[in-house]
Amino acid sequence: MAVVGPDIAVLPLAIVKQAENNIPALTDNVLAKMTTKIRSSFNLCKEDDVRKYVARREIQSAKEDAKSYTKAAKIQRLVTPLRLLRRCHLHSHKRRRNEHQREQKIEFEALLSKRVAEKKAKVAAFKAHTRPLPKRLPGLLSDYICLVYPVLTYLPLPQYILHFIS
């Protein structure tokens, strides 16, 4: 790398085309592992295959007859067909789970409305069985109690009559 000027600390560059030989300290070592950084450094578009532009290193085998091979760093955030399939599966699972919860909510609301209706019917049946006295009866009853009060003092009275006396 050459120094451009003493006042320049960083010089942003983009590799337009990779040469046949590696540039020392630039493309001979592993630079970037993320797809976005590789795309930005080689000025690639989204459709280009990032795996072709990753820095590779040649490995010599320990055996004498074996061929040498190259290794490359694992590219992070690489969108592969398997990753797209997994994402589709997760979205469908999320959609199915939401539909199932919606069905369960509808069933629960139906059960709840049924129980509320049963409770209302039970309360209505109880009220119909123990119906209170009509509103104009207390006045008639008090007139009746005033007429027969001496007799009532000796007899046990029902609770609703005692309520009107006091």
CNS distance restraints for C-alpha pairs under 8 A (distance, minus, plus):
assign (resid   4 and name CA) (resid   8 and name CA) 7.12 0.50 0.50
assign (resid  13 and name CA) (resid  41 and name CA) 7.27 0.50 0.50
assign (resid  14 and name CA) (resid  40 and name CA) 6.88 0.50 0.50
assign (resid  14 and name CA) (resid  41 and name CA) 4.70 0.50 0.50
assign (resid  14 and name CA) (resid  42 and name CA) 5.73 0.50 0.50
assign (resid  14 and name CA) (resid  43 and name CA) 6.21 0.50 0.50
assign (resid  15 and name CA) (resid  41 and name CA) 5.62 0.50 0.50
assign (resid  15 and name CA) (resid  42 and name CA) 4.53 0.50 0.50
assign (resid  15 and name CA) (resid  43 and name CA) 6.61 0.50 0.50
assign (resid  16 and name CA) (resid  42 and name CA) 5.56 0.50 0.50
assign (resid  16 and name CA) (resid  43 and name CA) 6.11 0.50 0.50
assign (resid  17 and name CA) (resid  42 and name CA) 7.17 0.50 0.50
assign (resid  22 and name CA) (resid  26 and name CA) 7.54 0.50 0.50
assign (resid  22 and name CA) (resid  27 and name CA) 5.39 0.50 0.50
assign (resid  22 and name CA) (resid  28 and name CA) 5.32 0.50 0.50
assign (resid  23 and name CA) (resid  27 and name CA) 5.45 0.50 0.50
assign (resid  23 and name CA) (resid  28 and name CA) 6.37 0.50 0.50
assign (resid  24 and name CA) (resid  28 and name CA) 6.00 0.50 0.50
assign (resid  25 and name CA) (resid  29 and name CA) 6.66 0.50 0.50
assign (resid  26 and name CA) (resid  31 and name CA) 7.52 0.50 0.50
assign (resid  27 and name CA) (resid  31 and name CA) 7.07 0.50 0.50
assign (resid  27 and name CA) (resid  55 and name CA) 6.14 0.50 0.50
assign (resid  28 and name CA) (resid  55 and name CA) 6.57 0.50 0.50
assign (resid  28 and name CA) (resid  56 and name CA) 7.47 0.50 0.50
assign (resid  28 and name CA) (resid  57 and name CA) 7.19 0.50 0.50
assign (resid  29 and name CA) (resid  55 and name CA) 6.42 0.50 0.50
assign (resid  29 and name CA) (resid  56 and name CA) 7.65 0.50 0.50
assign (resid  29 and name CA) (resid  57 and name CA) 7.41 0.50 0.50
assign (resid  30 and name CA) (resid  54 and name CA) 7.68 0.50 0.50
assign (resid  30 and name CA) (resid  55 and name CA) 5.46 0.50 0.50
assign (resid  30 and name CA) (resid  56 and name CA) 7.42 0.50 0.50
assign (resid  30 and name CA) (resid  72 and name CA) 7.92 0.50 0.50
assign (resid  30 and name CA) (resid  73 and name CA) 6.90 0.50 0.50
assign (resid  31 and name CA) (resid  55 and name CA) 7.03 0.50 0.50
assign (resid  32 and name CA) (resid  37 and name CA) 6.04 0.50 0.50
assign (resid  32 and name CA) (resid  38 and name CA) 5.81 0.50 0.50
assign (resid  32 and name CA) (resid  54 and name CA) 7.61 0.50 0.50
assign (resid  33 and name CA) (resid  37 and name CA) 7.33 0.50 0.50
assign (resid  33 and name CA) (resid  38 and name CA) 7.03 0.50 0.50
assign (resid  33 and name CA) (resid  54 and name CA) 7.69 0.50 0.50
assign (resid  33 and name CA) (resid  73 and name CA) 6.66 0.50 0.50
assign (resid  33 and name CA) (resid  74 and name CA) 6.64 0.50 0.50
assign (resid  33 and name CA) (resid  75 and name CA) 4.84 0.50 0.50
assign (resid  33 and name CA) (resid  76 and name CA) 5.75 0.50 0.50
assign (resid  34 and name CA) (resid  38 and name CA) 6.30 0.50 0.50
assign (resid  34 and name CA) (resid  75 and name CA) 5.66 0.50 0.50
assign (resid  34 and name CA) (resid  76 and name CA) 4.69 0.50 0.50
assign (resid  34 and name CA) (resid  77 and name CA) 6.11 0.50 0.50
assign (resid  34 and name CA) (resid  78 and name CA) 7.59 0.50 0.50
assign (resid  35 and name CA) (resid  39 and name CA) 6.05 0.50 0.50
assign (resid  35 and name CA) (resid  50 and name CA) 6.56 0.50 0.50
assign (resid  35 and name CA) (resid  75 and name CA) 6.54 0.50 0.50
assign (resid  35 and name CA) (resid  76 and name CA) 6.41 0.50 0.50
assign (resid  35 and name CA) (resid  77 and name CA) 6.16 0.50 0.50
assign (resid  35 and name CA) (resid  78 and name CA) 6.07 0.50 0.50
assign (resid  36 and name CA) (resid  40 and name CA) 6.11 0.50 0.50
assign (resid  37 and name CA) (resid  41 and name CA) 6.05 0.50 0.50
assign (resid  38 and name CA) (resid  42 and name CA) 6.11 0.50 0.50
assign (resid  38 and name CA) (resid  44 and name CA) 7.97 0.50 0.50
assign (resid  38 and name CA) (resid  50 and name CA) 6.94 0.50 0.50
assign (resid  38 and name CA) (resid  53 and name CA) 7.40 0.50 0.50
assign (resid  38 and name CA) (resid  54 and name CA) 7.22 0.50 0.50
assign (resid  39 and name CA) (resid  43 and name CA) 5.48 0.50 0.50
assign (resid  39 and name CA) (resid  44 and name CA) 4.71 0.50 0.50
assign (resid  39 and name CA) (resid  45 and name CA) 6.84 0.50 0.50
assign (resid  39 and name CA) (resid  46 and name CA) 7.89 0.50 0.50
assign (resid  39 and name CA) (resid  50 and name CA) 6.98 0.50 0.50
assign (resid  40 and name CA) (resid  44 and name CA) 6.60 0.50 0.50
assign (resid  42 and name CA) (resid  53 and name CA) 7.63 0.50 0.50
assign (resid  44 and name CA) (resid  48 and name CA) 6.22 0.50 0.50
assign (resid  49 and name CA) (resid  53 and name CA) 7.71 0.50 0.50
assign (resid  50 and name CA) (resid  54 and name CA) 6.76 0.50 0.50
assign (resid  51 and name CA) (resid  75 and name CA) 7.56 0.50 0.50
assign (resid  54 and name CA) (resid  72 and name CA) 6.72 0.50 0.50
assign (resid  54 and name CA) (resid  73 and name CA) 7.37 0.50 0.50
assign (resid  54 and name CA) (resid  75 and name CA) 7.97 0.50 0.50
assign (resid  55 and name CA) (resid  72 and name CA) 6.21 0.50 0.50
assign (resid  55 and name CA) (resid  73 and name CA) 7.49 0.50 0.50
assign (resid  56 and name CA) (resid  70 and name CA) 6.10 0.50 0.50
assign (resid  56 and name CA) (resid  71 and name CA) 5.46 0.50 0.50
assign (resid  56 and name CA) (resid  72 and name CA) 4.52 0.50 0.50
assign (resid  56 and name CA) (resid  73 and name CA) 7.43 0.50 0.50
assign (resid  57 and name CA) (resid  70 and name CA) 5.30 0.50 0.50
assign (resid  57 and name CA) (resid  71 and name CA) 5.39 0.50 0.50
assign (resid  57 and name CA) (resid  72 and name CA) 6.48 0.50 0.50
assign (resid  58 and name CA) (resid  68 and name CA) 6.78 0.50 0.50
assign (resid  58 and name CA) (resid  69 and name CA) 5.64 0.50 0.50
assign (resid  58 and name CA) (resid  70 and name CA) 4.21 0.50 0.50
assign (resid  58 and name CA) (resid  71 and name CA) 6.38 0.50 0.50
assign (resid  59 and name CA) (resid  68 and name CA) 5.62 0.50 0.50
assign (resid  59 and name CA) (resid  69 and name CA) 5.30 0.50 0.50
assign (resid  59 and name CA) (resid  70 and name CA) 5.59 0.50 0.50
assign (resid  59 and name CA) (resid  71 and name CA) 7.01 0.50 0.50
assign (resid  60 and name CA) (resid  67 and name CA) 7.38 0.50 0.50
assign (resid  60 and name CA) (resid  68 and name CA) 4.67 0.50 0.50
assign (resid  60 and name CA) (resid  69 and name CA) 6.77 0.50 0.50
assign (resid  61 and name CA) (resid  66 and name CA) 6.08 0.50 0.50
assign (resid  61 and name CA) (resid  67 and name CA) 6.67 0.50 0.50
assign (resid  61 and name CA) (resid  68 and name CA) 5.70 0.50 0.50
assign (resid  61 and name CA) (resid  69 and name CA) 7.81 0.50 0.50
assign (resid  62 and name CA) (resid  66 and name CA) 7.82 0.50 0.50
assign (resid  79 and name CA) (resid  83 and name CA) 6.02 0.50 0.50
assign (resid  79 and name CA) (resid  84 and name CA) 6.97 0.50 0.50
assign (resid  80 and name CA) (resid  84 and name CA) 6.34 0.50 0.50
assign (resid  81 and name CA) (resid  85 and name CA) 6.13 0.50 0.50
assign (resid  82 and name CA) (resid  86 and name CA) 6.12 0.50 0.50
assign (resid  83 and name CA) (resid  87 and name CA) 6.12 0.50 0.50
assign (resid  84 and name CA) (resid  88 and name CA) 6.14 0.50 0.50
assign (resid  85 and name CA) (resid  89 and name CA) 6.12 0.50 0.50
assign (resid  86 and name CA) (resid  90 and name CA) 6.15 0.50 0.50
assign (resid  87 and name CA) (resid  91 and name CA) 6.17 0.50 0.50
assign (resid  88 and name CA) (resid  92 and name CA) 6.18 0.50 0.50
assign (resid  89 and name CA) (resid  93 and name CA) 6.09 0.50 0.50
assign (resid  90 and name CA) (resid  94 and name CA) 6.13 0.50 0.50
assign (resid  91 and name CA) (resid  95 and name CA) 6.15 0.50 0.50
assign (resid  92 and name CA) (resid  96 and name CA) 6.11 0.50 0.50
assign (resid  93 and name CA) (resid  97 and name CA) 6.10 0.50 0.50
assign (resid  94 and name CA) (resid  98 and name CA) 6.22 0.50 0.50
assign (resid  95 and name CA) (resid  99 and name CA) 6.27 0.50 0.50
assign (resid  96 and name CA) (resid 100 and name CA) 6.11 0.50 0.50
assign (resid  97 and name CA) (resid 101 and name CA) 6.18 0.50 0.50
assign (resid  98 and name CA) (resid 102 and name CA) 6.12 0.50 0.50
assign (resid  99 and name CA) (resid 103 and name CA) 6.24 0.50 0.50
assign (resid 100 and name CA) (resid 104 and name CA) 6.18 0.50 0.50
assign (resid 101 and name CA) (resid 105 and name CA) 6.07 0.50 0.50
assign (resid 102 and name CA) (resid 106 and name CA) 6.33 0.50 0.50
assign (resid 103 and name CA) (resid 107 and name CA) 6.24 0.50 0.50
assign (resid 104 and name CA) (resid 108 and name CA) 6.05 0.50 0.50
assign (resid 105 and name CA) (resid 109 and name CA) 6.10 0.50 0.50
assign (resid 106 and name CA) (resid 110 and name CA) 6.20 0.50 0.50
assign (resid 107 and name CA) (resid 111 and name CA) 6.20 0.50 0.50
assign (resid 108 and name CA) (resid 112 and name CA) 5.98 0.50 0.50
assign (resid 109 and name CA) (resid 113 and name CA) 6.03 0.50 0.50
assign (resid 110 and name CA) (resid 114 and name CA) 6.12 0.50 0.50
assign (resid 111 and name CA) (resid 115 and name CA) 6.19 0.50 0.50
assign (resid 112 and name CA) (resid 116 and name CA) 6.16 0.50 0.50
assign (resid 113 and name CA) (resid 117 and name CA) 6.08 0.50 0.50
assign (resid 114 and name CA) (resid 118 and name CA) 6.17 0.50 0.50
assign (resid 115 and name CA) (resid 119 and name CA) 6.12 0.50 0.50
assign (resid 116 and name CA) (resid 120 and name CA) 6.12 0.50 0.50
assign (resid 117 and name CA) (resid 121 and name CA) 6.13 0.50 0.50
assign (resid 118 and name CA) (resid 122 and name CA) 6.11 0.50 0.50
assign (resid 119 and name CA) (resid 123 and name CA) 6.14 0.50 0.50
assign (resid 120 and name CA) (resid 124 and name CA) 6.03 0.50 0.50
assign (resid 121 and name CA) (resid 125 and name CA) 6.04 0.50 0.50
assign (resid 122 and name CA) (resid 126 and name CA) 6.16 0.50 0.50
assign (resid 123 and name CA) (resid 127 and name CA) 6.10 0.50 0.50
assign (resid 124 and name CA) (resid 128 and name CA) 6.04 0.50 0.50
assign (resid 125 and name CA) (resid 129 and name CA) 6.13 0.50 0.50
assign (resid 126 and name CA) (resid 130 and name CA) 6.19 0.50 0.50
assign (resid 127 and name CA) (resid 131 and name CA) 5.67 0.50 0.50
assign (resid 133 and name CA) (resid 137 and name CA) 6.63 0.50 0.50
assign (resid 133 and name CA) (resid 138 and name CA) 7.87 0.50 0.50
assign (resid 134 and name CA) (resid 138 and name CA) 7.81 0.50 0.50
assign (resid 136 and name CA) (resid 140 and name CA) 6.93 0.50 0.50
assign (resid 137 and name CA) (resid 141 and name CA) 5.84 0.50 0.50
assign (resid 138 and name CA) (resid 142 and name CA) 5.90 0.50 0.50
assign (resid 138 and name CA) (resid 164 and name CA) 6.97 0.50 0.50
assign (resid 139 and name CA) (resid 143 and name CA) 6.41 0.50 0.50
assign (resid 140 and name CA) (resid 144 and name CA) 6.25 0.50 0.50
assign (resid 141 and name CA) (resid 145 and name CA) 6.04 0.50 0.50
assign (resid 142 and name CA) (resid 146 and name CA) 6.14 0.50 0.50
assign (resid 142 and name CA) (resid 164 and name CA) 7.03 0.50 0.50
assign (resid 142 and name CA) (resid 165 and name CA) 7.35 0.50 0.50
assign (resid 143 and name CA) (resid 147 and name CA) 6.50 0.50 0.50
assign (resid 144 and name CA) (resid 148 and name CA) 6.43 0.50 0.50
assign (resid 145 and name CA) (resid 149 and name CA) 5.30 0.50 0.50
assign (resid 145 and name CA) (resid 152 and name CA) 7.76 0.50 0.50
assign (resid 145 and name CA) (resid 165 and name CA) 7.85 0.50 0.50
assign (resid 148 and name CA) (resid 152 and name CA) 6.43 0.50 0.50
assign (resid 149 and name CA) (resid 153 and name CA) 6.49 0.50 0.50
assign (resid 150 and name CA) (resid 154 and name CA) 7.68 0.50 0.50
assign (resid 151 and name CA) (resid 155 and name CA) 7.08 0.50 0.50
assign (resid 152 and name CA) (resid 156 and name CA) 7.53 0.50 0.50
assign (resid 152 and name CA) (resid 157 and name CA) 7.28 0.50 0.50
assign (resid 157 and name CA) (resid 161 and name CA) 6.49 0.50 0.50
assign (resid 157 and name CA) (resid 162 and name CA) 6.44 0.50 0.50
assign (resid 158 and name CA) (resid 162 and name CA) 6.52 0.50 0.50
assign (resid 159 and name CA) (resid 163 and name CA) 6.30 0.50 0.50
assign (resid 160 and name CA) (resid 164 and name CA) 6.79 0.50 0.50
assign (resid 161 and name CA) (resid 165 and name CA) 6.43 0.50 0.50
assign (resid 162 and name CA) (resid 166 and name CA) 6.44 0.50 0.50
